[in-house]
Amino acid sequence: AGSYHTCAVAADATVCCWGWNVSGQVGDGTTMNRATAFEVPGVASAKAIAAGDAHSCALVQDGSARCWGKNDLGQLGDGSQVERDHPVSVYSLPPATDIAASGDHTCAVIADGTVQCWGGNLRGELGDGTALPHSFPEPVAGLTNAIAIGAGFNHSCALLTTGQVFCWGANSYGQLGNGTTTDSPLPVEVQGLPVAKSIGVGYQHTCAALADGSAQCWGWNDGGQLG
């Protein structure tokens, strides 16, 4: 789910979206809101779906990705900043195994265990060491052995094969988990975290399910979201 729209991968590997559509994030070729699910054309054999603030992306079986919706900061990854009301291919993305989107950026785990991100980068959420937006995928610096990716409003986190979690981007509320509140445009390891098996990244907080079945969370907690 994005900020005001939702997408799902159906059992037949098609993609359906519904909700707010002011930027074309439903992918139906219009900017009219949808109160019921609409099958997105041009996306077949989908295996994963991700939704940002006002954009959507699907990962397909061959490892390529298609995105649609808002694109003012390059969050669709097609090399432009042109809004799209229909799916376009993510430019130059190597075969990927996982995808995540939030706010104005998107990230994907590449089959070789690296991570690439694209879109807005005001707080370093692309992990390339800069604060510059990118309209096509760029590697996250120094990150290898990733198996899962999560994206918050302006931070991102990856789970590694070792069970470690690394995060990058905004850190005003400690959502990077490295014991500071300093933003980092490069990946930093979450400190004191036991072996993790999955991650979930929210607006300004992060959670991990651990190998022993328990969970730990860190970051913003104004509504008790850390549990």
N, C-alpha and C positions, 0 to 999 in steps of 0.2 A: 504493500500500500504506500502511496505517496502522501502528500499533504492533504489533498482533497480528491484523489482519484485512486482507483484500485485496479489491479490486473491479475489474471490467473492463467496458468497453463492448464488447458483442458486435457482430458484423458487421451484424446486423439492427437496431442502435441500441437494443437493450434493455440492461439493466445486470444483471450478476451479481456476487454477493459471497459470501465464505466466510471461515471462521476464527472467532476469538473473538467472542462475541456477548452479553456480559454486560449491555451497555447498549442492545442492539437495533441495533448498527451494521451487521449483515448485512441488516437490513430485511425480514426474513421474518415479522414479526409475533410473534416469540418472543424469548426471551433464551437459547436453547439454542445451543451452539456448532455450527458447520457444517464438516464435513470435506470437503464437495464444494460446487461452485458452486450458488448458488440465484438464480433470476431474481427480481429485486426487482419487485414489482407496483407499478403506478402511475407508472412512469417509462418513457416512450416517446420515440422520436426523440432519444435522448441523443447528445451529441457530445463530452463530456469528463467525466471522473470525478476525484474527489479524496477522499482519506481522511486523517482526523486521528487523534489518539490513540484515540478510541473513537466517532468519528462519521464519516459519509460524506455526500458531496454530489455531485449530478450536474447538469451544465449541459445544457440541451436546445436543440434547434434554434432555437426562438423567442427564445432569450436568457434565459429564466427559469431558475430553479434549484430543485432539490428536495434536502432534506437529511433525515437520520435518524440515530438513535443518541443518544449522551450529549448533554445540553443544560443542564448545571448552570450554565454561564456564558453561555448564549445562543448557542452555536456553531452551532445549526441555523438561526438567523436568522428564526424564525417569530414573534418578539415575546414568547416565553415562556421559561421555564427548566424546561419539562416534558420529560422523556426520551421519545423516540419510537422505537417499534420498526417503524415504517413511514414512508415518505417524506411530508414536509410541504413546502409551498411557502415559499420564502424571501420574507419580507414586504417589499414596496415596492422590490425590486431592479429597477433599470432594465435593459433588455436588455444582456446581458453576452457577452463573447467568450472569456474564459478564467477558470478557477477554480483555486484552490489551498487546501489545508487541511493543518493540522498542529497538534499539541498540542491546544489548546482554542480555536482560532480558525480563521476561514475568510475568504478574500479573493477578489474577482472584479474583472477588468478590464471596465469598462463600454464600450459601443460608441463613446462619445465620447472615449475615451482616458483618462478618469479611473479611479480605483480606489476600491472600497468594501470595507470589512471589518467583521466582526462576531464576537462571542464574547468569550473571555478577553482581558484587556488589562493584566495585572499589570506587564509590562515595557514597555508602550507599543507592542505589536505590532499594534494597530489603526491606528496612525499618525494619530490625530486630535488629538494634543497632550495627551491625558489618560492616566490609568492606570485608567479606569473601564470595566468590561465593558459590552457592548451586545448586546441580544438581537435586534436588527435591523440591517441594513446602515447604515453611516455612512461618509461620504466621507473618504478619506485626504487630509490637508490639503496643498494646494498642488501636487498631483501631476497632470500632464497628459501627453498623448502616450504613454501606456503601451500596450504591445502584448502583454506576458506578465507573469505573476505567479508568485511562488514563496513558500512558507511553511515556516519552520523551527519548532522547538519553541516559541519565543517571540520570533521575529523574522520579518520579511517583506521581500521585495525585488521590485522591478518593473523590467522592461526597457523602455526608451523607444524610440521610432522613430529617435532619434539614435544609438542604440547605447550610450547611457549607462545605468548601473544605479544606482538609488536604493534604500536599505534603511532600515528603522526597527525599533525594539524593543530587545531585549536585545543587549548588546555586550560582555559580560564577557570574551570571547575574541577580540574584534576582528571578529566576524562581520558587522558593518555595513560594514567596509572603509574607514572614513573616517580611519584613522590614530589612533584613540583606543580606549579600552575603556569609554567612558561610554555608558550607555543613551540612546536618543533616541526620544521619542514622536512625533517628526516625521521625515519622510524626509530622509536625508542622502545625498549623492552618494558613490559608491565612488571613491576617489582613485587616480589613476595607472593606471586600467584602459583599455586600448585599446578600440576599437569592438567591442561584443559583439553576438552574434546569437541567443544563448539563455542561459538561466540555470537553475541547479538549486540548491535550498536544502535543506540537511540539518539535522540536530538542532541543532548550534551552529556550522555552517560553511556557506559559500556558494561556488559555482563558476559560472564563465561560460565558454561557448565563444565564441571570438573570430572576427572576420571572416576572419582569415588561417588558420583551422583549428586553431589552438592553443587551450589552455585555461589559465585562471588560477583559483586558489582562495585563500580567506582564512578565518580563524576558528580554531576549536578543532582541535588536531592531535595529540591524545593517542594516536591509533591510526594516525597517518600519513595521515589522510583528505585532507590538502592535496596529496598526491602529490609 
